[in-house]
């Protein structure tokens, strides 16, 4: 992929609006989502995983500080990180798979409401994910994880020209495979086994030989519905169903989904479970509670879904009653780089990962607004179906003019900006007040993504080693290694002297 990223694009200068222009802009105009929710502006902070929950998935003071800091910027909507719908171990990521999580999540909602002075609607992203394991030591893989079958005996006998291996015990087959040179393993193992060896075991929605995978269509609607009910009980304004990137629901939508049980292969079959999940959620929550989703406009992998698939899915989900459709791109396991032994694959390290979070090191197109064409395709399909479901666009947006132009062109109805909001949580408010010149602009180098990849608390290089004038270092919450501050310095919003 590095051969394709030959151009380093400078951050463009920005012509910031004055307060009067901002007040009359599309960006700072209201938009309705569903029947009972109106955003004060078309500004959106999408879900980002900060790695600040407890190992049991509980809200911590650091989680409250993270979301409170985004709320200071008073975006129209703030989406809480991908939150697991199952009550299973998942590291320091939020969970909502049991009633015991409701009180902590209610504290989170209350924090956002207070810090945004009630201007920000708060949603929570609901996610399901399948099992993924770390890349094993080859010796351990052959000794414990590989299931030896007749195919291994046959192929190994051919490779080593030893017919006695056709009836050899499992232990001898395992030892013989482990002793093979790396290049001969391609002949001895299946493609799936090679992937398990070189990347780590990963479940797919097409693993119908596994009962718990086969039963996903029976299990997931109820799990998502229960999670949505807990979100409403905690006070959230709505939920975003995570149908994007590398996870379970996106895998059902994927063109790689060849399940033959009615939940794959065709566009209708691939969309079936996502629509059934939505129906279950919608039936479980109140009429005014927002239920939307995030999908991929393009998987950006070989054989994956494309923009034409996304157009169908967007219109189909909107017709089913989704209150919004948020559009992303890529972020898949299929093209992720092979992890080091002892580490797990990370779905943002290949080309699809770059397309999800484009950086200044890019091709000729560059990163700025790179994926807005995909939200436009989805929005056009929804409009052509006679619907007006709002579409959220994203991808390398870190300036007012680009955001306003996207709305004016009809690329989207709401503008999402993750990395820029991390770089400066106050940026939406600064622009609205006519103080855009004070915005701390994201460099789009993915320093933050590198931290996420290694499961470290996510921060921004523009502020994580900075102290504000007069700030007491002892009062600043720091990362586990003590090197980085965890919260962006507060903005002094007093008018500049002379105003």
C-alpha positions as CSV (number, residue, x, y, z in Angstrom):
1,X,0.0,0.0,0.0
2,X,2.9,2.4,0.7
3,X,3.6,2.6,-3.0
4,X,0.2,4.3,-3.5
5,X,0.8,6.9,-0.7
6,X,3.4,9.0,-2.4
7,X,2.0,12.5,-2.1
8,X,2.2,14.4,1.2
9,X,-0.6,17.0,1.2
10,X,-0.2,20.2,3.2
11,X,-3.0,21.2,5.5
12,X,-4.9,23.9,3.5
13,X,-5.4,27.4,4.8
14,X,-8.9,28.1,6.1
15,X,-11.1,31.1,5.5
16,X,-13.0,31.0,8.8
17,X,-16.4,32.6,9.0
18,X,-17.4,35.4,11.3
19,X,-20.1,34.8,13.9
20,X,-22.8,36.3,11.7
21,X,-21.9,34.1,8.7
22,X,-21.7,31.0,10.9
23,X,-25.2,31.8,12.3
24,X,-26.6,31.8,8.8
25,X,-24.8,28.8,7.6
26,X,-26.2,25.3,6.8
27,X,-23.7,23.8,9.2
28,X,-25.2,25.6,12.2
29,X,-28.8,25.1,11.2
30,X,-31.0,22.5,12.9
31,X,-32.0,19.1,11.5
32,X,-34.6,16.7,12.7
33,X,-33.8,13.0,13.3
34,X,-36.9,10.8,13.6
35,X,-40.0,11.9,15.3
36,X,-38.8,13.4,18.6
37,X,-35.2,14.7,18.1
38,X,-33.8,17.8,16.6
39,X,-30.1,18.6,16.5
40,X,-29.2,22.3,17.2
41,X,-26.7,22.1,14.3
42,X,-25.5,19.7,11.7
43,X,-22.2,19.0,13.5
44,X,-21.5,15.5,14.7
45,X,-18.7,13.9,16.7
46,X,-18.7,10.2,15.7
47,X,-17.8,7.2,17.8
48,X,-14.2,6.9,18.9
49,X,-12.8,4.3,21.3
50,X,-10.7,6.0,24.0
51,X,-9.6,2.9,26.0
52,X,-10.7,4.5,29.3
53,X,-13.4,2.1,30.7
54,X,-12.6,-0.5,33.3
55,X,-11.7,-4.1,32.3
56,X,-15.3,-5.0,33.2
57,X,-16.7,-2.4,30.7
58,X,-17.8,0.2,33.3
59,X,-17.8,3.9,33.0
60,X,-14.9,5.6,34.8
61,X,-14.1,9.2,35.7
62,X,-11.7,9.2,32.7
63,X,-14.6,8.2,30.4
64,X,-16.7,11.0,31.8
65,X,-13.8,13.5,31.3
66,X,-13.4,12.3,27.7
67,X,-17.0,12.8,26.7
68,X,-17.4,15.9,28.8
69,X,-14.5,17.5,26.9
70,X,-16.3,16.8,23.5
71,X,-19.5,18.2,25.0
72,X,-17.7,21.5,25.8
73,X,-17.7,22.1,22.0
74,X,-21.5,21.8,21.9
75,X,-21.7,19.7,18.7
76,X,-25.2,18.9,17.5
77,X,-24.6,15.2,18.2
78,X,-22.1,13.2,20.1
79,X,-21.9,9.4,19.6
80,X,-20.4,7.4,22.4
81,X,-17.9,4.7,21.5
82,X,-18.7,1.3,20.1
83,X,-20.3,-0.4,23.1
84,X,-20.6,-4.1,23.4
85,X,-24.1,-5.6,23.5
86,X,-22.9,-8.9,25.1
87,X,-21.8,-9.2,28.7
88,X,-18.5,-10.8,27.8
89,X,-14.9,-9.7,28.5
90,X,-13.6,-7.2,26.0
91,X,-11.0,-5.2,27.7
92,X,-11.4,-1.5,28.7
93,X,-14.2,-0.9,26.3
94,X,-17.7,0.1,27.4
95,X,-20.4,-2.5,27.6
96,X,-24.2,-2.4,27.8
97,X,-24.9,-6.1,27.9
98,X,-26.4,-6.1,31.5
99,X,-28.6,-3.8,33.6
100,X,-25.7,-3.1,35.9
101,X,-24.2,-0.8,33.3
102,X,-27.1,1.6,33.2
103,X,-26.2,3.7,36.2
104,X,-22.7,4.4,34.9
105,X,-24.0,5.2,31.4
106,X,-26.6,7.6,33.0
107,X,-23.8,9.5,34.6
108,X,-22.2,9.8,31.1
109,X,-25.4,11.2,29.6
110,X,-25.8,13.6,32.5
111,X,-22.2,14.8,32.0
112,X,-22.7,15.5,28.3
113,X,-25.9,17.4,28.9
114,X,-24.4,19.5,31.6
115,X,-21.1,20.3,29.8
116,X,-22.9,21.2,26.5
117,X,-25.6,23.3,28.3
118,X,-28.2,21.0,26.7
119,X,-27.2,21.8,23.1
120,X,-25.8,18.3,22.3
121,X,-27.8,15.2,21.6
122,X,-26.1,12.1,22.8
123,X,-26.3,8.7,21.1
124,X,-24.5,5.4,21.9
125,X,-23.1,3.1,19.2
126,X,-24.1,-0.5,19.7
127,X,-21.7,-3.2,18.5
128,X,-21.4,-7.0,18.3
129,X,-18.1,-8.6,17.4
130,X,-16.9,-12.2,16.9
131,X,-14.0,-13.9,18.4
132,X,-10.5,-12.9,17.3
133,X,-7.3,-14.3,18.8
134,X,-3.7,-13.2,18.9
135,X,-1.2,-14.6,16.3
136,X,0.2,-17.7,17.8
137,X,3.8,-19.0,17.9
138,X,4.0,-21.5,15.1
139,X,5.0,-24.3,17.4
140,X,1.9,-23.7,19.6
141,X,-0.4,-23.5,16.6
142,X,0.7,-26.9,15.3
143,X,0.8,-28.5,18.7
144,X,-2.6,-27.2,20.0
145,X,-4.8,-25.4,17.6
146,X,-4.6,-27.1,14.2
147,X,-7.2,-29.8,13.6
148,X,-5.5,-32.5,11.8
149,X,-7.5,-34.3,9.0
150,X,-6.9,-36.5,6.1
151,X,-6.2,-33.6,3.8
152,X,-3.1,-32.8,5.9
153,X,-1.9,-36.4,5.7
154,X,-2.4,-36.5,2.0
155,X,-0.7,-33.2,1.2
156,X,2.2,-33.9,3.6
157,X,2.8,-37.3,2.1
158,X,3.0,-35.7,-1.3
159,X,5.3,-32.9,-0.2
160,X,7.7,-35.3,1.7
161,X,7.3,-38.2,-0.7
162,X,6.4,-40.5,2.2
163,X,3.2,-42.5,1.9
164,X,3.6,-43.7,5.4
165,X,2.3,-40.3,6.5
166,X,-1.1,-41.1,5.1
167,X,-1.8,-43.3,8.1
168,X,0.5,-41.5,10.7
169,X,-0.9,-40.5,14.1
170,X,-1.9,-36.8,14.7
171,X,1.2,-36.1,16.8
172,X,3.6,-37.1,13.9
173,X,1.6,-35.0,11.4
174,X,1.8,-32.0,13.7
175,X,5.5,-32.4,14.2
176,X,6.1,-32.9,10.5
177,X,4.1,-29.8,9.6
178,X,6.0,-27.7,12.3
179,X,9.3,-28.8,10.7
180,X,8.3,-27.7,7.2
181,X,10.0,-24.6,5.7
182,X,7.8,-21.6,5.6
183,X,7.3,-21.7,1.8
184,X,6.1,-25.3,1.9
185,X,3.3,-24.5,4.3
186,X,1.4,-22.9,1.5
187,X,1.1,-26.4,0.0
188,X,0.3,-28.2,3.3
189,X,-2.3,-26.0,4.8
190,X,-5.6,-24.5,3.6
191,X,-6.0,-20.8,3.0
192,X,-8.0,-20.5,6.2
193,X,-5.4,-22.4,8.2
194,X,-2.6,-20.2,6.8
195,X,-4.6,-17.1,7.9
196,X,-5.0,-18.5,11.4
197,X,-1.3,-19.2,11.6
198,X,-0.1,-15.9,10.2
199,X,-2.7,-13.6,11.5
200,X,-4.5,-15.3,14.3
201,X,-7.8,-17.2,14.5
202,X,-10.8,-15.1,13.6
203,X,-14.4,-16.1,13.4
204,X,-16.5,-15.2,10.3
205,X,-20.2,-14.9,9.9
206,X,-19.9,-17.6,7.2
207,X,-18.6,-20.2,9.7
208,X,-21.9,-22.1,9.7
209,X,-20.3,-25.3,11.1
210,X,-20.1,-23.4,14.4
211,X,-23.6,-23.5,16.1
212,X,-23.2,-20.1,17.7
213,X,-22.4,-18.5,14.3
214,X,-25.2,-20.4,12.6
215,X,-27.7,-19.0,15.2
216,X,-26.7,-15.4,15.0
217,X,-29.9,-14.4,13.2
218,X,-31.9,-15.8,16.1
219,X,-29.8,-14.3,18.8
220,X,-28.7,-10.8,17.7
221,X,-32.1,-9.0,17.3
222,X,-32.9,-9.7,20.9
223,X,-29.4,-8.7,22.1
224,X,-29.5,-5.4,20.2
225,X,-33.0,-4.7,21.4
226,X,-32.1,-5.3,25.1
227,X,-29.1,-3.0,24.7
228,X,-31.2,-0.3,23.1
229,X,-33.7,-0.5,26.0
230,X,-30.9,0.0,28.5
231,X,-29.6,3.0,26.5
232,X,-33.0,4.6,26.7
233,X,-33.2,3.8,30.4
234,X,-29.8,5.6,30.8
235,X,-31.2,8.7,29.2
236,X,-29.6,8.6,25.7
237,X,-31.4,10.3,22.9
238,X,-30.9,7.3,20.6
239,X,-28.6,4.6,19.4
240,X,-26.4,4.1,16.4
241,X,-26.4,0.5,15.2
242,X,-22.8,-0.4,14.2
243,X,-23.2,-1.9,10.7
244,X,-19.8,-0.8,9.5
245,X,-16.1,-1.8,9.4
246,X,-14.9,-5.2,10.5
247,X,-17.6,-6.3,12.9
248,X,-20.5,-8.8,12.9
249,X,-23.3,-6.7,11.3
250,X,-21.0,-5.3,8.6
251,X,-19.9,-8.8,7.8
252,X,-23.5,-9.7,7.1
253,X,-23.8,-6.8,4.7
254,X,-20.5,-7.7,3.0
255,X,-20.3,-9.0,-0.5
256,X,-18.1,-11.7,1.0
257,X,-21.1,-13.1,2.9
258,X,-22.0,-16.3,1.1
259,X,-24.2,-17.8,3.8
260,X,-26.8,-20.1,2.1
261,X,-29.4,-19.9,4.8
262,X,-31.2,-16.7,3.5
263,X,-28.9,-14.3,5.4
264,X,-26.3,-13.9,2.7
265,X,-25.3,-14.0,-1.0
266,X,-27.9,-11.6,-2.5
267,X,-28.4,-8.0,-1.6
268,X,-31.7,-8.8,0.0
269,X,-30.2,-11.7,1.9
270,X,-27.3,-9.7,3.2
271,X,-29.6,-6.9,4.4
272,X,-32.0,-9.3,6.0
273,X,-30.5,-9.5,9.5
274,X,-29.6,-5.8,9.7
275,X,-33.3,-5.0,9.0
276,X,-34.4,-7.6,11.5
277,X,-32.2,-6.2,14.2
278,X,-33.5,-2.7,13.4
279,X,-37.1,-4.0,13.7
280,X,-36.4,-5.6,17.0
281,X,-34.8,-2.4,18.4
282,X,-37.5,-0.1,17.0
283,X,-40.2,-2.3,18.7
284,X,-38.4,-2.2,22.0
285,X,-37.9,1.6,22.5
286,X,-40.2,4.5,22.5
287,X,-41.4,6.3,19.4
288,X,-39.3,9.4,20.0
289,X,-36.1,7.5,20.6
290,X,-33.7,7.8,17.7
291,X,-32.5,4.6,16.0
292,X,-30.0,5.0,13.2
293,X,-27.0,3.1,11.8
294,X,-23.5,3.4,10.4
295,X,-22.7,1.5,7.2
296,X,-19.9,1.3,4.7
297,X,-20.1,3.2,1.5
298,X,-17.3,0.9,0.2
299,X,-15.5,-1.9,1.9
300,X,-12.3,-1.1,-0.1
301,X,-11.2,-4.7,-0.2
302,X,-10.9,-7.3,-3.0
303,X,-14.4,-8.7,-3.7
304,X,-16.0,-6.5,-1.1
305,X,-19.1,-4.3,-1.2
306,X,-19.0,-1.2,-3.3
307,X,-20.9,2.1,-3.5
308,X,-23.7,0.5,-5.5
309,X,-24.2,-2.0,-2.7
310,X,-24.2,0.9,-0.2
311,X,-26.9,2.7,-2.2
312,X,-29.1,-0.3,-2.0
313,X,-28.5,-0.8,1.7
314,X,-29.0,2.9,2.5
315,X,-32.3,3.1,0.7
316,X,-33.5,-0.2,2.1
317,X,-32.6,0.6,5.7
318,X,-34.1,4.1,5.3
319,X,-37.3,2.5,4.0
320,X,-37.4,0.2,7.0
321,X,-37.5,3.3,9.2
322,X,-34.0,4.2,10.2
323,X,-33.8,7.7,11.6
324,X,-30.4,8.4,10.1
325,X,-27.7,6.6,8.0
326,X,-24.1,7.5,8.7
327,X,-21.6,6.5,6.0
328,X,-18.0,5.4,6.5
329,X,-15.5,3.4,4.4
330,X,-13.2,0.5,4.8
331,X,-11.6,-0.6,8.1
332,X,-11.6,-4.3,7.4
333,X,-9.7,-7.4,8.6
334,X,-9.3,-8.9,5.2
335,X,-6.5,-6.6,4.1
336,X,-5.0,-5.8,7.5
337,X,-1.3,-6.3,7.9
338,X,-0.2,-9.5,9.6
339,X,0.3,-8.8,13.3
340,X,3.4,-9.7,15.2
341,X,3.3,-13.0,17.1
342,X,1.4,-12.4,20.3
343,X,-0.6,-9.5,18.9
344,X,-4.1,-9.5,17.3
345,X,-4.9,-8.2,13.8
346,X,-6.0,-4.6,13.6
347,X,-8.5,-3.7,10.9
348,X,-7.1,-0.3,10.0
349,X,-3.6,-1.2,8.8
350,X,-4.3,-2.1,5.2
351,X,-5.6,0.0,2.2
352,X,-9.2,-0.2,3.6
353,X,-7.9,1.2,6.9
354,X,-6.3,4.1,5.1
355,X,-9.6,4.8,3.3
356,X,-11.4,4.8,6.6
357,X,-9.0,7.3,8.2
358,X,-7.2,9.0,5.3
359,X,-4.0,10.8,6.1
360,X,-2.0,13.6,4.5
361,X,0.3,10.9,3.1
362,X,-2.0,9.8,0.3
363,X,-2.5,9.6,-3.5
364,X,-3.3,12.5,-5.7
365,X,-6.8,12.8,-4.4
366,X,-5.7,13.6,-0.9
367,X,-7.5,13.0,2.4
368,X,-9.7,16.1,2.6
369,X,-13.4,15.1,2.3
370,X,-12.2,12.0,0.6
371,X,-15.2,9.9,1.4
372,X,-18.0,12.5,0.9
373,X,-18.8,11.0,-2.6
374,X,-19.9,7.8,-0.8
375,X,-22.4,9.6,1.4
376,X,-23.6,11.4,-1.7
377,X,-24.3,8.1,-3.4
378,X,-26.3,6.9,-0.4
379,X,-28.1,10.1,0.0
380,X,-29.1,10.2,-3.7
381,X,-30.4,6.6,-3.4
382,X,-32.5,7.5,-0.4
383,X,-33.9,10.6,-2.1
384,X,-34.7,8.6,-5.3
385,X,-36.7,6.3,-3.1
386,X,-38.8,9.3,-2.0
387,X,-37.4,9.5,1.5
388,X,-35.7,12.2,3.4
389,X,-33.7,10.2,6.0
390,X,-30.7,12.4,7.0
391,X,-27.3,11.1,5.9
392,X,-24.1,11.7,7.9
393,X,-20.9,12.2,5.9
394,X,-17.3,11.9,7.1
395,X,-13.7,11.5,6.1
396,X,-10.9,13.9,6.5
397,X,-13.0,17.0,7.4
398,X,-11.1,19.5,9.5
399,X,-12.3,22.9,8.2
400,X,-15.5,24.9,8.0
401,X,-15.5,25.6,4.2
402,X,-15.3,21.9,3.3
403,X,-18.1,21.1,5.8
404,X,-20.3,23.8,4.5
405,X,-19.6,22.9,0.9
406,X,-20.5,19.3,1.6
407,X,-23.9,20.4,2.8
408,X,-24.4,22.8,0.0
409,X,-23.6,20.1,-2.7
410,X,-25.9,17.6,-1.1
411,X,-23.1,15.2,-0.2
412,X,-24.7,14.8,3.2
413,X,-27.2,16.3,5.7
414,X,-24.9,16.3,8.7
415,X,-21.1,16.5,8.9
416,X,-19.1,14.2,11.1
417,X,-15.5,14.9,12.2
418,X,-13.7,12.5,14.5
419,X,-10.0,13.4,14.4
420,X,-10.5,17.1,14.2
421,X,-12.8,17.0,17.2
422,X,-10.1,15.1,19.1
423,X,-7.5,17.6,18.1
424,X,-9.8,20.5,19.3
425,X,-12.9,19.4,21.1
426,X,-14.0,23.1,21.1
427,X,-13.7,23.6,17.4
428,X,-17.4,23.5,16.5
429,X,-18.1,26.1,19.2
430,X,-15.2,28.3,18.1
431,X,-16.4,28.3,14.6
432,X,-20.0,29.1,15.6
433,X,-18.7,32.0,17.7
434,X,-16.7,33.4,14.8
435,X,-13.4,32.5,16.4
436,X,-12.2,29.9,13.9
437,X,-8.7,31.3,13.9
438,X,-8.3,29.8,17.4
439,X,-9.0,26.3,16.1
440,X,-6.3,23.7,16.7
441,X,-6.3,21.9,13.4
442,X,-5.7,18.2,13.0
443,X,-2.6,17.2,11.1
444,X,-4.3,14.0,9.8
445,X,-1.2,11.9,10.6
446,X,-3.1,9.3,12.6
447,X,-1.0,9.6,15.8
448,X,-4.2,8.9,17.6
449,X,-4.9,5.8,15.5
450,X,-1.5,4.4,16.4
451,X,-2.4,4.6,20.1
452,X,-5.7,2.9,19.4
453,X,-3.9,0.1,17.5
454,X,-1.8,-0.7,20.6
455,X,-4.8,-0.4,23.0
456,X,-3.4,2.7,24.7
457,X,-5.5,5.6,25.9
458,X,-6.2,7.8,22.9
459,X,-4.9,11.3,22.9
460,X,-3.7,13.9,20.3
461,X,-0.1,14.9,19.6
462,X,-1.2,18.6,19.5
463,X,-2.1,18.7,23.2
464,X,-1.1,15.6,25.1
465,X,2.3,17.0,26.2
466,X,1.1,20.7,26.6
467,X,0.3,22.7,29.7
468,X,-1.8,25.8,29.6
469,X,-0.4,28.9,31.1
470,X,-0.6,28.7,34.9
471,X,-1.9,25.1,34.8
472,X,-0.7,22.9,37.7
473,X,1.0,19.8,36.3
474,X,-0.1,17.8,39.4
475,X,-3.8,18.5,38.5
476,X,-3.6,17.0,35.0
477,X,-4.8,13.4,34.6
478,X,-2.2,11.4,32.8
479,X,-1.9,8.2,30.8
480,X,-0.7,5.0,32.5
481,X,2.9,5.6,31.6
482,X,2.6,9.2,33.0
483,X,3.8,10.8,29.7
484,X,0.7,12.1,28.2
485,X,-2.2,14.2,29.5
486,X,-5.6,12.5,28.9
487,X,-7.7,15.6,28.4
488,X,-7.3,18.5,26.0
489,X,-6.5,21.8,27.8
490,X,-9.6,23.9,28.4
491,X,-10.3,26.7,26.1
492,X,-10.3,30.2,27.5
493,X,-13.4,31.4,25.7
494,X,-13.2,35.0,26.9
495,X,-13.1,37.4,24.0
496,X,-9.6,38.4,22.9
497,X,-8.4,41.7,24.4
498,X,-9.5,44.7,22.3
499,X,-12.8,43.1,21.2
